[in-house]
Structure formats: structure tokens, C-alpha cells
Amino acid sequence: MGLDELKDKVSGEGVEKASDAGLDKAGDAADAKLGGKGGEQVDTAQQAADDKIGQ
């Protein structure tokens, strides 16, 4: 299996949906731990992580 084949497997739409779901779950957990405080920071961190994963 070549590098291009691996890239294709990890860059599909299914992987993007799974990473989004994981980030949403992590963000919800962080919000719950913080009692709803710092929601903007959590959202910013989620977006930054999503941007990095999506590259």
C-alpha cells in the first residue's frame, strides 16, 4: 500500500464526520466540566483542532 492510498483512506468524508463528532463530544465534555463558563474558548479550541485535522 502506497502513501497515496493511505492519504485517500484518512482523508475521506467519513473520517471528517468522525473527527467532527469526536471534537463535538470533547467540547461538550469541556463545557460540562466548566459549568458553561468559557464556552467561547472551548468553541475556539474546537475550531482550531478541526482546522488542523482537516489539513
C-alpha contacts under 8 A as a table, 3 or more apart, distances in Angstrom:
res1	aa1	res2	aa2	distance
1	M	5	E	6.29
1	M	6	L	7.18
2	G	5	E	5.34
2	G	6	L	6.53
3	L	6	L	5.12
3	L	7	K	6.22
4	D	7	K	5.06
4	D	8	D	6.25
5	E	8	D	5.12
5	E	9	K	6.37
6	L	9	K	5.12
6	L	10	V	6.40
7	K	10	V	5.35
7	K	11	S	5.98
8	D	11	S	5.32
8	D	12	G	6.46
9	K	12	G	6.14
10	V	15	V	6.26
11	S	15	V	6.33
11	S	16	E	7.19
11	S	54	G	7.98
12	G	15	V	5.39
12	G	16	E	6.55
13	E	16	E	5.00
13	E	17	K	6.23
14	G	17	K	5.13
14	G	18	A	6.17
15	V	18	A	5.03
15	V	19	S	6.12
16	E	19	S	5.18
16	E	20	D	6.10
16	E	54	G	7.16
17	K	20	D	5.08
17	K	21	A	6.13
18	A	21	A	5.09
18	A	22	G	6.19
19	S	22	G	5.03
19	S	23	L	6.10
19	S	50	D	7.58
19	S	53	I	7.75
20	D	23	L	5.11
20	D	24	D	6.04
20	D	50	D	6.97
21	A	24	D	5.09
21	A	25	K	6.15
22	G	25	K	5.11
22	G	26	A	6.15
23	L	26	A	5.02
23	L	27	G	6.00
23	L	46	Q	6.16
23	L	49	A	7.80
23	L	50	D	7.41
24	D	27	G	5.02
24	D	28	D	6.09
24	D	46	Q	7.45
25	K	28	D	5.10
25	K	29	A	6.21
26	A	29	A	5.06
26	A	30	A	6.18
27	G	30	A	5.03
27	G	31	D	6.11
27	G	42	V	6.16
27	G	43	D	7.15
27	G	46	Q	6.59
28	D	31	D	5.03
28	D	32	A	6.14
29	A	32	A	5.06
29	A	33	K	6.22
30	A	33	K	5.11
30	A	34	L	6.11
30	A	42	V	7.11
31	D	34	L	5.10
31	D	35	G	6.01
31	D	36	G	5.08
31	D	37	K	7.06
31	D	38	G	7.54
31	D	39	G	6.33
31	D	42	V	7.16
32	A	35	G	5.10
32	A	36	G	6.26
33	K	36	G	7.81
34	L	37	K	5.43
34	L	38	G	7.02
36	G	39	G	5.97
38	G	41	Q	5.35
38	G	42	V	6.39
39	G	42	V	5.08
39	G	43	D	6.14
40	E	43	D	5.06
40	E	44	T	6.10
41	Q	44	T	5.00
41	Q	45	A	6.11
42	V	45	A	5.09
42	V	46	Q	6.11
43	D	46	Q	5.03
43	D	47	Q	6.18
44	T	47	Q	5.16
44	T	48	A	6.15
45	A	48	A	5.07
45	A	49	A	6.12
46	Q	49	A	5.19
46	Q	50	D	6.10
47	Q	50	D	5.01
47	Q	51	D	6.08
48	A	51	D	5.11
48	A	52	K	6.31
49	A	52	K	5.13
49	A	53	I	6.13
50	D	53	I	5.12
50	D	54	G	5.95
51	D	54	G	5.17
51	D	55	Q	6.60
52	K	55	Q	5.58
